[in-house]
Amino acid sequence: MILIVEGTLRGVGWTSFTCPVADAIAAFDLITSYVARGFQINHAKMFERGLQIDLPAEIFSPHSEGCPFESLR
C-alpha cells in the first residue's frame, strides 16, 4: 500500500510526499505522527491494487473530535 500526503510544515508546502505502508492502520499511525509534529494535512490518499482511497484531511486536524476511523464510516 502507498500513502501520498500533501500539506504544510512550518510554512513549507509538501506535495506528493509518498510513503510505503503495510496497511491502513499503519497509514493512519504515520499521518497521526506527522500531525503531532505540526504537519498540517491538506490531502491524503492511499493506493492499493489499483484502488485509490481519498482520506478527508479534516479528520486529521488536532481540533477534530473522535478517531479517524469513526469519521470514515
Secondary structure by P-SEA (a helix, b strand, c coil): cbbbbbbcccccccccbbbbbccaaaaaaaaaaaaaacccccccccccccbbbbccccccccccccccccccc
